[in-house]
Amino acid sequence: MSRYFTIFITTLLFSGLFHKAWGQDNKIVPDTIMINGDTLIMLGDSLIIKEEVKQNYWKKGGNYNLSIQQVSLSNWAAGGASSFALNTGVNLFANYKKGGRIWDTKLTVNFGFNRQTERSFKTRKTNDNFKFVSKYGRELSKGFYLSTQLEARTQLLKGYKYFKPANSEMEDRDLISDFLSPAYIQSSTGLNFQKDKDGFKLSSILSPFTGRFTIVANDSLSQAGAFGILPGEKVRPEAGASLGASIDTRLMKNIEWKADLNLFSNYGKFGNMVVNFNSALRMKVNKYISTRIETVLIYDENVFIKQDDGSKSQVIQFQNLINFGLGLDF
């Protein structure tokens, strides 16, 4: 008798617990199984496969900018000239990081021109540069990498020096540069320090093993021995040491600053530096409108710039651009 009473009480208890569990928001806890990284969920007689979200090791993006200025004058008492100016550029990047490996790549292309109808040569370019940088590194310790970097710089169209010959009112021009004339290719291997935290990215690479190649593909410029190459040659190789540094940071909510510096010294004339400095300050008005202030500074003792008096000398090359217009991030 006591045995049947015990079975009866046990049945009531399990039945009560079952109805309590079922009646509480009608929740059913599914069974889960892991197979080769995929999660299998058993819900009643149904099988739901939930794939694991794979980590993305790439970070890609870029920016496009465009500014246009147009002035039209007709019977204007104050004087002046009608003109049209355009400046545009694109910046792209693709960065990879997994474990102790990094691979950072950047491409920058800028072009601009202005046109005045009353000049002898109406259309003249104001901005023209192409720059590609790719760096691969393996981590030695936290923040320090053994890296190899490849950098290539050139321009897209011909460049001219404009002048007025003596006793002439008409302008003339001399060809001073062209596509791949010059072009600079620099390969460097060394110690790279890199820091990327809270919107601040700093990278510097010191390389005692750097190869630099100056290319002059244009025949007339090559024959003239432009940009430090031997007359008639197309390529000038150099071996030396280099220091490269770049910074990418957000100064304020809508203000970003990017800058890079590259120093190279030939072992044959160690201490004489080739300097390339680029800076871009971007101030966003809204999602589509922004102001850019770009500065470029170059010094190369092998480049002689023709002056107004006809002489050629080693000087600092300086370019400054202020653009207000369309700016798109992607």
Residue pairs with C-beta under 8 A, 6 or more apart in sequence:
28 43
28 44
30 41
30 42
30 43
30 48
31 41
31 42
32 39
32 40
32 41
32 42
33 39
33 40
33 42
34 40
37 52
38 49
38 50
38 51
38 52
39 49
39 50
39 51
39 52
40 47
40 48
40 49
40 50
41 47
41 48
41 49
41 50
57 96
57 97
57 98
58 94
58 95
58 96
59 93
59 94
59 95
59 96
59 97
60 93
60 94
60 95
61 92
61 93
61 329
61 330
62 90
62 91
62 92
62 93
62 329
62 330
63 90
63 91
63 282
63 327
63 328
63 329
63 330
64 88
64 89
64 90
64 91
64 326
64 327
64 328
64 330
65 87
65 88
65 89
65 90
65 290
65 292
65 323
65 325
65 326
65 327
65 328
66 86
66 87
66 88
66 325
66 326
67 86
67 87
67 88
67 323
67 324
67 325
67 326
68 84
68 85
68 86
68 325
69 83
69 84
69 85
69 86
70 83
70 84
70 85
71 80
71 81
71 82
71 83
71 84
72 82
73 80
73 81
73 82
81 116
81 117
81 118
82 116
82 117
82 118
83 114
83 115
83 116
83 117
84 114
84 115
85 112
85 113
85 114
85 115
85 126
86 112
86 113
86 114
87 110
87 111
87 112
87 126
87 127
87 321
87 323
88 110
88 111
88 112
89 108
89 109
89 110
89 111
89 127
90 107
90 108
90 109
91 106
91 107
91 108
92 106
92 107
92 108
93 104
93 105
93 106
93 107
94 104
94 105
95 102
95 103
95 104
95 105
96 102
96 103
96 104
97 103
99 139
100 138
100 139
101 136
101 137
101 138
101 139
102 135
102 136
102 137
102 139
102 145
102 147
102 194
103 134
103 135
103 136
103 137
104 133
104 134
104 135
104 203
105 132
105 133
105 134
105 135
106 131
106 132
106 133
106 134
107 131
107 132
108 129
108 130
108 131
108 132
109 129
109 130
109 131
109 156
110 127
110 128
110 129
110 294
111 125
111 127
111 128
111 156
111 157
112 125
112 126
112 127
112 128
112 321
113 123
113 124
113 125
113 126
113 127
114 123
114 124
114 126
115 122
115 123
115 124
116 122
119 171
120 170
120 171
120 172
121 160
121 162
121 171
121 173
124 160
124 162
125 157
125 159
126 321
127 319
127 321
128 155
128 156
128 157
128 159
129 153
129 154
129 155
129 296
130 152
130 153
130 154
130 155
130 156
131 151
131 152
131 153
131 278
132 150
132 151
132 152
132 153
133 149
133 150
133 151
133 152
134 149
134 150
135 147
135 148
135 149
135 150
135 192
135 203
135 205
136 147
136 148
136 149
137 145
137 146
137 147
137 148
137 192
137 194
138 145
138 146
138 147
139 145
140 146
140 191
143 193
143 194
143 195
144 191
144 192
144 193
144 194
145 191
145 192
145 193
145 194
146 189
146 190
146 191
146 192
147 189
147 190
147 191
147 192
147 205
148 187
148 188
148 189
149 186
149 187
149 188
149 189
149 192
149 205
149 207
149 244
150 185
150 186
150 187
151 184
151 185
151 186
151 187
151 188
151 244
151 262
152 183
152 184
152 185
152 186
153 183
153 184
153 276
154 179
154 180
154 182
154 183
154 184
154 215
155 177
155 178
155 179
156 179
157 178
157 179
158 175
158 177
158 178
158 179
159 175
159 176
159 177
159 178
160 173
160 174
160 175
160 176
161 173
161 174
161 176
161 306
162 171
162 172
162 173
163 171
163 172
163 173
163 174
163 308
164 170
164 171
164 172
165 172
174 306
175 218
175 220
175 221
176 221
176 226
176 306
177 221
178 217
178 218
178 221
179 217
180 215
180 216
180 217
180 218
181 215
181 216
181 217
181 218
181 221
181 222
181 226
181 227
182 214
182 215
182 216
182 226
182 227
182 303
183 214
183 215
183 217
184 212
184 213
184 214
184 215
185 212
185 213
185 215
186 210
186 211
186 212
186 213
186 242
186 262
186 264
187 210
187 211
188 205
188 207
188 209
188 210
188 211
188 242
188 244
189 207
189 209
189 210
190 205
190 206
190 207
190 208
190 209
190 210
190 242
191 205
191 206
191 207
192 203
192 204
192 205
192 206
193 202
193 203
193 204
193 205
194 201
194 202
194 203
194 204
195 201
195 202
195 203
196 202
199 249
199 250
200 248
200 249
200 250
201 246
201 247
201 248
201 249
202 245
202 246
202 247
203 245
203 246
203 247
204 243
204 244
204 245
204 246
205 242
205 243
205 244
205 245
206 242
206 243
207 241
207 242
207 243
207 244
208 241
209 241
210 239
210 240
210 241
210 242
210 264
211 237
211 238
211 239
212 237
212 238
212 239
212 240
212 242
212 264
212 266
212 274
213 235
213 236
213 237
213 238
214 227
214 228
214 229
214 235
214 236
214 238
214 302
215 234
215 235
216 222
216 226
216 227
216 229
216 233
216 234
216 235
216 236
217 234
221 227
222 229
222 231
222 232
222 233
222 234
223 231
223 232
224 231
225 231
225 232
227 236
227 300
227 302
227 303
228 236
228 300
228 302
228 303
229 235
229 236
230 236
236 302
238 264
238 266
238 268
239 266
239 267
240 264
240 265
240 266
240 267
240 268
240 270
241 264
241 265
241 267
241 270
242 262
242 263
242 264
242 265
243 261
243 262
243 263
244 260
244 261
244 262
244 263
245 260
245 261
246 258
246 259
246 260
246 261
247 257
247 258
247 259
247 260
248 256
248 257
248 258
249 256
249 257
249 258
250 256
250 257
251 257
254 283
254 284
254 285
255 281
255 282
255 283
255 284
256 281
256 282
256 284
257 279
257 280
257 281
257 282
258 279
258 280
258 282
259 277
259 278
259 279
259 280
260 277
260 278
261 275
261 276
261 277
261 278
262 274
262 275
262 276
262 277
263 273
263 274
263 275
264 273
264 274
265 271
265 272
265 273
265 274
266 272
272 301
273 299
274 299
274 300
274 301
274 302
275 297
275 298
275 299
275 300
276 297
276 298
277 295
277 296
277 297
277 298
278 294
278 295
278 296
279 294
279 295
279 296
280 292
280 293
280 294
280 295
281 292
281 293
281 294
282 290
282 291
282 292
282 327
283 290
283 291
283 292
283 293
284 290
284 327
285 291
288 326
288 327
288 328
289 324
289 325
289 326
289 327
290 324
290 325
290 326
290 327
291 322
291 323
291 324
292 321
292 322
292 323
292 324
292 327
293 320
293 321
293 322
294 319
294 320
294 321
294 322
294 323
295 318
295 319
295 320
295 321
296 317
296 318
296 319
296 320
297 316
297 317
297 318
297 319
298 316
298 317
298 318
299 314
299 316
299 317
301 314
303 314
303 317
304 312
304 313
304 314
305 312
305 313
305 314
305 315
305 317
306 312
307 313
